Amino acid sequence: MAVRTRTHLLTAPLATAAGAAVAVGAAWVAGRLGFPLTPPCPLHALTGLWCPLCGGTRAIQALAGGDIGAAVGSNLLVVAAVPLLVLAWGRWTALRASGRPVPMLALSSRAMAVTAAVLVVFMVLRNLPALAVLAP
């Protein structure tokens, strides 16, 4: 069995961080230059309804530029997910650095149901006229 060095153990988490940094940096630059990064949302194009991810790219662009207000205005759900993703990445990196095994991500049926419910409720709320502030 090959000996795993700390550098080898951290390759995946560091490559993931580098990839995320490049993607966010590219989104920020594209946003500053006025280039659209994503095609129009098919749901919005067909129905006029905002899906849970509509405005997500603009939220990431705003976060990259330090404008939290604009990010929240684009997509509150994406902004709320960023700290959770950073914490998950930090846990993954710490486990890899310590040499301990990293458990596979296994979402329970309850976790999947809660996630689906949050997405549906957010979509419904952001499409209500009284809560138009949640729309991008």
TAHUFEN-V857226 format. One record per backbone hydrogen bond with DSSP energy under -0.5 kcal/mol. CO is the residue of the C=O (numbers start at 0). NH is the residue of the N-H. E is the energy in kcal/mol with one decimal. If there is no record, write none. Layout:
BEGIN
co = <CO | CO>
nh = <NH | NH>
e = <E | E>
END
This chain:
BEGIN
co = <2 | 4 | 5 | 6 | 7 | 9 | 10 | 11 | 12 | 13 | 14 | 15 | 16 | 17 | 18 | 19 | 20 | 21 | 22 | 23 | 24 | 25 | 26 | 27 | 28 | 29 | 29 | 30 | 40 | 41 | 42 | 42 | 42 | 43 | 48 | 50 | 52 | 54 | 55 | 56 | 57 | 58 | 59 | 60 | 61 | 62 | 65 | 66 | 67 | 68 | 69 | 70 | 74 | 75 | 76 | 77 | 78 | 79 | 80 | 81 | 82 | 83 | 84 | 85 | 86 | 87 | 88 | 89 | 90 | 91 | 92 | 93 | 94 | 94 | 95 | 100 | 103 | 104 | 107 | 108 | 109 | 110 | 111 | 112 | 113 | 114 | 115 | 116 | 117 | 118 | 119 | 120 | 121 | 122 | 123 | 124 | 127 | 128 | 130 | 131>
nh = <4 | 8 | 9 | 10 | 10 | 13 | 14 | 15 | 16 | 17 | 18 | 19 | 20 | 21 | 22 | 23 | 24 | 25 | 26 | 27 | 28 | 29 | 30 | 31 | 32 | 33 | 34 | 33 | 44 | 45 | 46 | 47 | 48 | 47 | 50 | 53 | 55 | 58 | 59 | 60 | 61 | 62 | 63 | 64 | 66 | 65 | 67 | 70 | 71 | 72 | 73 | 74 | 78 | 79 | 80 | 81 | 82 | 83 | 84 | 85 | 86 | 87 | 88 | 89 | 90 | 91 | 92 | 93 | 94 | 95 | 96 | 97 | 98 | 99 | 98 | 102 | 105 | 106 | 111 | 112 | 113 | 114 | 115 | 116 | 117 | 118 | 119 | 120 | 121 | 122 | 123 | 124 | 125 | 126 | 126 | 127 | 130 | 131 | 133 | 134>
e = <-0.7 | -2.5 | -1.9 | -0.5 | -0.9 | -2.4 | -2.6 | -2.4 | -2.3 | -2.5 | -2.6 | -2.6 | -2.6 | -2.4 | -2.5 | -2.8 | -2.6 | -2.8 | -2.3 | -2.6 | -2.6 | -2.8 | -2.4 | -2.4 | -1.9 | -0.7 | -2.6 | -0.6 | -2.8 | -2.2 | -2.8 | -0.6 | -0.6 | -1.8 | -0.5 | -0.9 | -2.6 | -2.1 | -2.3 | -2.5 | -2.5 | -2.6 | -2.5 | -1.4 | -2.7 | -1.4 | -1.2 | -2.0 | -2.8 | -2.1 | -1.4 | -2.5 | -1.9 | -2.3 | -1.7 | -1.5 | -0.7 | -0.7 | -2.5 | -2.5 | -2.5 | -2.3 | -2.5 | -2.6 | -2.4 | -2.4 | -2.7 | -2.5 | -2.6 | -2.4 | -2.8 | -1.9 | -0.7 | -1.2 | -0.9 | -0.7 | -0.7 | -0.5 | -2.4 | -2.2 | -2.6 | -2.4 | -2.5 | -2.5 | -2.7 | -2.3 | -2.5 | -3.0 | -2.6 | -2.2 | -2.6 | -2.9 | -2.5 | -0.7 | -1.0 | -1.4 | -1.3 | -1.3 | -2.5 | -1.5>
END
